[in-house]
Amino acid sequence: MASKALNFKLEENIIMDMKQVATVFNKTMTDVIKEAVTEYLDKMKQDPFYRLTIHVQDASEEESEEILSEIETLSDDDLTITTVRRFDI
């Protein structure tokens, strides 16, 4: 997959921590950032809010408003996984 350059600002203490981690694990700063962003995105994609709203962009404006207003009414209990079933096929 093609890579693109990004410019962004981080606090100096975060940059120093990244440099230290990169040095200890013999990685580049780019590798550290890629791994951190990938791990964060994987985590966020598992979030119930994300999973419930990912397809809102495919909905009409009215549908989007309805979906989002319903989601906002959900409590933490509503979003708690109570049963897990695994199906091996």
Buried (B, 14 or more C-beta within 10 A) or exposed (E): EEEEEEEEEEEEEEEEEBEEBBEEEEBEEEEBBEEEEEEEEEEEEEEBEEEBBEEBEEBEEEEBEEBBEEBEEEEEEEEEEEEEEEEEE
